[in-house]
Amino acid sequence: MNVATTLRALANERRLQILDWLRDPRAHFPPQVDGDLVEDGVCGALIADKLGVSAPTLSEHMRVLAAAGLVRAKRVKGWTMYRRDEERIAAAKRAIQERV
C-alpha cells in the first residue's frame, strides 16, 4: 500500500464525491440496464453524468482511484462499471493512521 498514492487520490473533492456515491450506489444512481449497481458496480457514464464531467475526465478520476486501489473496474458488455474496494479502503485507512 502506497500511502502517498492514496493521499493524492483522496486530495480531490470530485474523487471524494465519487467514493461517497459508490458507498451506497442504489441511493445515488438509477437502475442500470446492464449489471447490478452493487454487485457489478456503477456504469462510468452514469457517474460522469451525475458529476457533470466528460467521459475522458471521469476516466482520469477513476484511473487515479483504481491506481490507489480504492475502486475496482469491471467490464459488462461494452460498459465499464466501478465499485469501491472496501478491503483496500480499510487497509488504506489503517496505513494512514499508522503514519500520522
Summary of the structure (lengths in Angstrom):
residues: 100
radius of gyration: 13.3
end to end distance: 15.1
largest distance: 43.6
contacts: 289
relative contact order: 0.21
helix: 58%
strand: 14%
